[in-house]
Amino acid sequence: MRVTAKAVKRAEGLAGADIEFTDERGALIAKLEGFECAADASLAPAFRRNAVEAAA
């Protein structure tokens, strides 16, 4: 699988992207258009505290 993302800055503190997932032949599997997420340095402490617990 190949993932291709075209990233864009939407506004201050907000990032966005259009993302395509393709198989080994280049056929489109899935597409996300208009994806948005927060991109703010003030979130760094919260993400440092984030952890994934090991499976039982």
Secondary structure, 3 states (H helix, E strand, C coil): CEEEEEEEEEECCEEEEEEEEECCCCCEEEEEEEEEEECCHHHHHHHHHCCCCCCC
